[in-house]
């Protein structure tokens, strides 16, 4: 605006992207300053919006009439009015984006069952109020809808081509947006931290760590999420159209993340879940169905091209990106998640693979039994000596007792004669094959077929996979 010969290049935005990412990730590593930083950014944003609204009304000499504001319909998309309206509110949705952010820091919030619902509702109130004020100020004072298509240009012309005023108000928006990134770095790192605790990521032994003073935050999880944020910037460098479609996916992915638990909630029955302090049986059910219905509509409408006729440069590739993300999730689950992921509540568990091996000694044509206990990564913890007598040959009155390094309790394995099951005892927990008790779970992973009625002299084995509190 101050230099007519200036030409914006994608690498400039790329560099600015990384500066903001590195700055906000670095500061977010220090837990002590996060509460004050969050409060300060919120106050600054609210005051900035008030300053922008007042300045726009004070500096403008041309305003649309109330009739023009409420009745004129400006549609340059080529779509019918109704479709154009639905596509257009995609941008408005960002005033209510990241509603679930506060949920990801629940462990750092006092009385989360009360304060998190309050924070969610206040997010909607603040988003609606600030968004509505900004929309009113811009569209009442804008003079040319065709040429004034961005905030900086609008302010520039409202203040009669005053560059300093335009840059001043634009700087408020820039600082406010950067301030929001501190919160984004915090909640996305906590999400990565929690997912790593459930063994959902590689390198989970590092990502689940909370680094002590002076940080007191999951620094490795912050760096992990910041690195993925940095990688996404290369999409912007390659194609602004693809990057815009990726950003548009943000709203749809949030809706999908809300819809999945809602479907499970309704399928299993709302009354079957524990109720918090805020529980509305009828209104809550209505809100659940409305959210699912709107998610279905948004999944279709937000994938439409923004303009007609469609060209490659103006195409909306949101649907393509959603499919690619879906394929990535499926592949990730098959290759990693199905093998490593554990449900919440099982995070601090150890895995133990127990193999009962029956071998045949041709000399006496008798069967012998021994047990192999393997810990994580198939590390052999213990192998019993060969025990005589067919069947489970461990004496129930004298259970096998094993105490390995890092185990708080002795693990006792008791074989019951005449039954095809094994009883495991670990500390105060007792459970049997294919049953659960507390955090302990043990299940058979191979068929319990001991070739009954077949050859007596035969080598065979069966396996149990156990998870227990470390």
C-alpha positions in Angstrom: 0.0 0.0 0.0 2.9 2.3 0.7 4.9 0.9 -2.3 3.1 0.6 -5.6 6.0 -1.6 -6.9 5.6 -4.1 -4.1 4.7 -7.7 -5.1 3.8 -10.2 -2.5 5.5 -13.6 -2.8 4.4 -16.8 -1.1 7.8 -17.3 0.6 7.1 -14.1 2.6 4.0 -15.6 4.1 6.0 -18.9 4.6 8.7 -17.1 6.6 6.1 -15.2 8.7 4.2 -18.4 9.3 7.4 -20.0 10.8 8.3 -17.0 12.9 4.9 -17.1 14.6 5.0 -20.9 15.0 8.5 -20.8 16.6 7.7 -17.8 18.8 4.4 -19.2 20.2 5.7 -22.7 20.6 8.8 -21.5 22.6 6.8 -19.3 24.9 4.2 -22.1 25.5 6.8 -24.3 27.0 6.7 -22.3 30.2 3.7 -23.2 32.3 4.1 -20.3 34.8 3.3 -17.6 32.2 0.5 -19.3 30.4 -2.4 -18.2 32.6 -1.3 -14.6 32.6 -0.6 -14.7 28.9 -4.0 -16.2 28.1 -5.8 -13.6 30.2 -3.7 -10.8 28.6 -4.4 -11.9 25.1 -8.2 -12.2 25.8 -8.3 -8.6 27.2 -6.2 -7.3 24.3 -8.5 -8.9 21.7 -11.7 -7.6 23.3 -10.2 -4.1 23.6 -8.9 -4.3 20.0 -12.3 -5.1 18.7 -13.9 -2.3 20.6 -11.2 0.1 19.2 -11.8 -1.1 15.6 -15.5 -0.8 15.9 -15.4 2.7 17.3 -12.7 3.8 14.8 -14.7 2.5 11.8 -17.8 4.4 12.9 -15.9 7.5 13.8 -13.8 7.6 10.6 -16.4 6.7 8.1 -18.3 9.4 6.2 -20.3 7.1 4.0 -22.6 4.5 5.5 -25.2 2.2 4.0 -28.8 2.7 5.0 -30.6 0.2 7.3 -32.7 -0.9 4.3 -29.5 -1.6 2.2 -27.9 -3.4 5.1 -30.8 -5.7 5.8 -32.3 -6.2 2.4 -29.5 -6.0 -0.2 -28.1 -9.3 -1.2 -24.6 -9.2 -2.7 -23.9 -12.5 -4.5 -20.9 -12.8 -6.9 -20.5 -16.6 -6.4 -22.7 -17.7 -9.3 -24.6 -20.0 -7.0 -28.3 -19.5 -6.1 -28.8 -17.3 -3.1 -29.6 -20.1 -0.7 -26.5 -22.1 -1.6 -24.3 -19.0 -1.6 -25.6 -18.2 1.9 -24.7 -21.6 3.2 -21.3 -21.6 1.6 -20.7 -18.1 2.9 -21.3 -18.9 6.6 -18.2 -21.1 6.5 -16.2 -18.0 7.4 -18.6 -17.1 10.2 -18.1 -20.5 11.7 -14.6 -19.5 12.7 -16.0 -17.2 15.3 -17.0 -20.4 17.1 -14.1 -22.6 16.1 -12.0 -24.6 18.6 -14.8 -24.8 21.1 -13.3 -28.0 22.4 -9.9 -26.4 23.1 -10.7 -26.0 26.8 -11.5 -29.7 27.1 -7.9 -30.6 26.2 -6.6 -28.8 29.2 -9.1 -30.3 31.7 -6.4 -31.6 33.9 -5.1 -28.1 34.5 -8.4 -26.5 35.3 -9.9 -26.5 38.8 -13.3 -28.1 39.2 -13.4 -29.1 35.4 -16.9 -30.6 35.6 -18.2 -27.1 36.4 -15.7 -24.7 34.8 -15.4 -26.4 31.4 -19.1 -26.1 30.5 -19.0 -22.5 31.6 -15.9 -21.9 29.5 -17.6 -23.5 26.5 -20.7 -21.3 26.8 -18.7 -18.2 27.4 -16.7 -19.0 24.2 -20.0 -18.9 22.3 -21.1 -15.7 23.9 -17.8 -13.9 23.3 -17.5 -15.2 19.8 -21.1 -14.1 18.9 -20.7 -10.7 20.4 -17.3 -9.8 19.0 -18.2 -11.3 15.6 -21.5 -9.5 15.3 -19.9 -6.1 16.3 -17.1 -6.6 13.7 -19.6 -7.5 10.9 -21.8 -4.6 11.7 -18.9 -2.1 11.7 -17.5 -3.4 8.5 -20.6 -3.8 6.4 -22.3 -0.6 7.6 -19.2 1.5 6.8 -17.9 -0.2 3.6 -18.3 1.9 0.5 -17.5 -0.5 -2.3 -18.2 -4.2 -2.0 -16.4 -5.1 -5.3 -13.0 -3.4 -4.6 -12.8 -3.5 -0.8 -12.4 -7.2 -0.2 -10.0 -7.3 2.7 -9.8 -5.6 6.1 -6.8 -3.4 5.4 -8.3 -2.0 2.2 -11.6 -1.3 3.9 -9.9 0.6 6.7 -7.7 2.5 4.2 -10.6 3.9 2.4 -12.8 4.5 5.5 -10.0 6.7 6.9 -9.7 8.6 3.6 -6.6 6.8 2.5 -4.8 7.3 5.8 -2.0 4.7 5.7 -1.1 5.1 9.3 -4.6 4.5 10.6 -5.0 1.4 8.3 -1.7 -0.1 9.5 -2.5 0.7 13.1 -5.8 -1.2 13.1 -4.3 -4.0 11.0 -1.6 -4.4 13.6 -4.2 -4.9 16.3 -5.6 -7.8 14.2 -2.1 -9.3 13.7 -1.2 -9.1 17.4 -4.5 -10.6 18.4 -4.2 -13.4 15.9 -0.6 -14.2 17.1 -1.9 -14.1 20.7 -4.5 -16.8 19.8 -1.7 -19.0 18.6 -0.3 -19.3 22.1 -3.6 -20.9 23.1 -3.5 -23.1 20.0 0.0 -24.3 20.8 -1.1 -25.1 24.3 -4.2 -27.1 23.6 -2.8 -29.0 20.6 0.2 -30.0 22.6 -2.0 -31.2 25.5 -4.0 -33.2 22.9 -0.8 -34.8 21.6 0.4 -35.4 25.2 -2.9 -37.2 26.2 -2.9 -39.2 23.0 0.7 -40.3 23.6 -0.2 -41.4 27.1 -2.7 -43.8 25.4 0.2 -45.0 23.2 -1.4 -43.4 20.1 1.9 -41.8 18.8 5.3 -43.2 18.1 7.9 -41.9 20.6 5.2 -42.0 23.3 7.8 -42.5 26.0 9.0 -39.0 25.3 5.8 -37.3 24.3 4.1 -38.3 27.5 6.7 -36.7 29.7 6.1 -33.5 31.7 9.5 -31.7 31.8 10.1 -30.3 35.3 11.0 -26.8 36.3 11.4 -24.3 34.8 9.0 -25.7 32.2 6.4 -27.9 34.0 4.8 -28.6 30.6 5.0 -31.5 28.1 7.8 -29.9 26.1 8.3 -32.8 23.8 4.6 -32.8 22.9 4.7 -29.1 22.3 7.7 -29.5 19.9 6.0 -32.5 18.2 2.8 -30.6 17.5 4.8 -27.5 16.4 6.8 -29.5 14.0 3.6 -30.9 12.4 2.3 -27.3 12.2 5.5 -26.3 10.4 5.2 -29.2 7.9 1.7 -27.9 6.9 3.3 -24.6 5.8 4.8 -26.4 2.8 1.3 -26.9 1.5 0.9 -23.1 1.4 4.3 -22.8 -0.4 3.2 -25.3 -3.0 -0.4 -24.1 -3.6 -2.4 -21.4 -2.0 -5.6 -23.0 -3.3 -4.7 -26.3 -1.6 -3.8 -24.5 1.6 -7.1 -22.6 1.6 -9.0 -25.9 1.2 -6.9 -27.4 4.1 -7.9 -24.5 6.3 -11.6 -25.0 5.3 -11.3 -28.6 6.5 -10.6 -27.3 9.9 -14.3 -26.5 10.6 -15.5 -29.9 9.1 -12.9 -31.9 11.1 -14.1 -30.1 14.3 -17.7 -31.0 13.5 -16.7 -34.6 12.8 -14.9 -34.7 16.2 -18.1 -33.5 17.9 -20.3 -35.9 15.9 -18.5 -39.2 16.7 -19.0 -39.0 20.5 -22.6 -37.7 20.0 -23.4 -40.8 17.9 -21.9 -43.1 20.6 -23.8 -41.1 23.2 -27.1 -41.6 21.5 -26.5 -45.2 20.5 -25.7 -46.3 24.0 -28.4 -44.1 25.6 -27.9 -40.7 27.2 -29.2 -41.9 30.6 -26.5 -44.6 30.7 -23.8 -42.0 31.1 -22.8 -40.2 34.3 -24.3 -36.8 34.5 -22.4 -33.6 35.4 -23.6 -30.5 37.1 -25.0 -29.2 33.7 -27.6 -31.8 32.5 -30.6 -31.0 30.3 -32.4 -34.2 29.3 -34.7 -32.8 26.6 -32.8 -29.7 25.5 -29.5 -31.7 25.4 -31.0 -34.4 23.3 -32.4 -31.8 20.9 -29.0 -30.1 20.7 -27.3 -33.5 19.9 -29.6 -34.2 17.0 -29.3 -30.7 15.7 -25.5 -30.9 15.8 -25.5 -34.1 13.9 -27.9 -32.7 11.3 -25.9 -29.6 10.8 -22.7 -31.7 10.5 -24.3 -33.7 7.7 -25.3 -30.4 5.9 -21.9 -28.8 6.4 -20.0 -31.9 5.1 -21.9 -31.4 1.8 -22.2 -27.7 1.4 -18.7 -26.7 2.6 -17.2 -28.9 -0.1 -18.9 -27.0 -2.9 -16.7 -24.7 -5.1 -16.8 -21.1 -4.0 -17.5 -19.7 -7.5 -19.2 -20.8 -10.7 -18.1 -21.6 -13.3 -15.5 -23.8 -11.7 -11.8 -23.6 -12.7 -8.8 -25.5 -11.3 -7.5 -22.3 -9.6 -10.8 -21.6 -7.9 -11.8 -25.2 -7.1 -12.6 -26.2 -3.5 -10.5 -29.3 -2.8 -11.9 -29.8 0.7 -13.5 -33.1 -0.2 -10.2 -34.4 -1.6 -8.4 -33.5 1.5 -11.0 -35.1 3.7 -10.7 -38.3 1.8 -6.9 -38.2 2.1 -7.1 -37.6 5.8 -9.6 -40.5 6.2 -7.3 -42.8 4.3 -4.4 -41.7 6.5 -6.4 -42.4 9.6 -7.3 -45.9 8.4 -3.7 -46.7 7.5 -2.4 -45.3 10.7 -4.8 -47.4 12.7 -4.0 -50.6 10.9 -0.2 -50.1 11.0 0.1 -48.6 14.5 -3.0 -47.8 16.5 -4.6 -51.3 16.5 -1.3 -52.7 17.9 -0.3 -50.0 20.4 -3.3 -47.8 21.4 -4.9 -48.4 24.8 -8.1 -46.9 26.1 -8.1 -44.2 28.7 -7.7 -45.7 32.1 -5.2 -48.2 30.8 -2.4 -45.7 30.1 -0.2 -46.8 33.0 -0.3 -50.5 32.2 2.3 -53.0 31.3 1.8 -55.6 28.7 2.7 -59.2 29.3 2.5 -62.1 26.8 2.3 -65.5 28.5 2.8 -68.6 26.4 2.1 -72.0 27.7 4.2 -74.5 25.8 3.5 -78.3 25.8 6.3 -80.4 24.5 6.6 -84.1 23.9 9.5 -86.3 25.0 9.7 -89.2 22.7 11.5 -91.3 25.2 8.5 -91.6 27.6 5.9 -90.2 25.2 4.8 -87.8 28.0 3.8 -84.2 27.8 5.6 -81.4 29.7 4.6 -77.8 30.3 6.5 -74.6 30.7 5.6 -70.9 30.7 7.3 -68.1 28.9 6.6 -64.5 30.1 7.5 -61.8 27.6 7.3 -58.1 28.3 7.2 -55.1 25.9 9.0 -55.5 22.6 9.1 -59.3 23.1 11.7 -59.1 25.9 11.9 -62.4 27.7 11.1 -61.7 31.4 11.0 -65.3 32.6 10.8 -68.9 31.5 9.9 -71.7 33.9 11.7 -74.9 33.9 10.1 -77.9 32.2 7.3 -79.2 34.4 6.1 -82.8 34.3 2.6 -84.2 34.1 0.1 -83.6 31.3 -2.2 -80.6 31.4 -1.5 -77.5 33.4 1.1 -78.9 35.8 1.6 -76.0 38.2 0.3 -76.9 41.6 -2.6 -74.6 42.6 -1.6 -74.9 46.2 1.9 -73.7 45.3 1.5 -71.0 42.6 4.4 -70.0 40.5 5.7 -66.7 41.9 7.7 -64.3 39.7 9.1 -61.0 40.6 10.8 -59.1 37.8 12.6 -55.7 37.8 10.2 -52.8 37.9 7.2 -55.0 39.1 5.7 -53.7 42.3 3.9 -57.0 43.1 4.7 -60.7 42.6 2.9 -62.2 39.6 1.4 -65.6 40.5 0.3 -68.0 37.9 -1.9 -70.9 39.0 -2.8 -73.8 36.7 -6.0 -75.5 37.6 -6.1 -79.2 36.8 -9.0 -80.4 34.7 -9.8 -77.0 33.4 -8.7 -75.1 30.3 -8.1 -71.8 32.0 -5.3 -70.1 33.9 -5.7 -68.0 37.0 -3.4 -65.0 37.3 -2.7 -63.1 40.5 -1.0 -59.8 40.6 -0.8 -58.0 43.9 -4.4 -57.7 45.2 -5.9 -58.3 41.7 -7.1 -61.7 40.7 -8.4 -62.5 37.3 -9.0 -65.5 35.1 -8.5 -66.0 31.4 -10.9 -63.9 29.3 -12.1 -61.9 32.3 -11.3 -58.5 33.7 -10.9 -57.0 37.1 -10.1 -53.4 37.7 -7.3 -52.3 35.3 -6.1 -55.9 34.8 -7.1 -57.7 31.7 -6.0 -61.0 30.3 -7.4 -62.7 27.3 -6.6 -65.8 25.2 -5.1 -64.8 21.8 -4.9 -68.4 20.4 -7.6 -71.1 20.3 -7.7 -73.3 23.4 -7.4 -76.5 21.2 -5.2 -79.0 22.9 -5.9 -81.6 20.3 -8.1 -83.6 22.6 -8.6 -87.1 21.3 -5.6 -86.8 19.0 -2.1 -88.0 19.4 -1.0 -87.8 23.0 2.6 -87.1 22.0 2.3 -83.7 20.3 4.0 -80.3 20.8 1.5 -77.4 21.1 1.1 -74.0 22.7 -1.4 -71.4 23.6 -1.0 -67.8 24.4 -2.5 -65.2 26.7 -2.0 -61.5 26.5 -2.2 -59.6 29.7 -2.3 -55.9 30.7 -1.9 -54.9 34.3 -1.1 -51.8 36.4 2.6 -51.0 36.5 
